[in-house]
């Protein structure tokens, strides 16, 4: 439904929760997309959909294979496109929290070594980090909780300092919008969300950006379909 309505040229998907051979390819092929997946049973998983042929360049974050299928990259007609499903961390007291920080360290290393040679580069997906108080419904009162810690924000800033811009915040420096709402407690209708899904682009992509939006309408229930707890983020480029 979303693909038919929005007609995107390239799509990054996260949290597939299926192995590659079980991914439902047929509807996407019928909609005109070529597909690359990096799946995993019951958890994680990422994919790229593209209307034009592409070269798959990376499946998985090197050194982080034990943390699941969380990264996939492709070269698509002059665009280096990577989508990620970053670790959640669960809680600052959980063993997954320091593993999350190490995963971001390895992402920064990977990006430094492999992704800055191209002219037009995008890194997008579910980052599971709230960049600033403005990006959380709880504001500054959530500081120190998972997603809102200084250690997580420092990792995100390290990656962006490699030459990437948060295209939504660049276009809307003072606008409070969210991309994720918990299913529980009527969070969506009460405005209790987080902005944790980003499209990051290098300077060439930033210069080509015409529009960027969080497609909040597709967080709402459509007919008999259950909506994701995330809203798509869309960028339109020249």
Order of alpha helices (4+ residues) and beta strands (2+ residues): alpha-beta-alpha-beta-beta-beta-beta-beta-alpha-beta-alpha-beta-alpha-beta-alpha-beta-beta-alpha-beta-beta
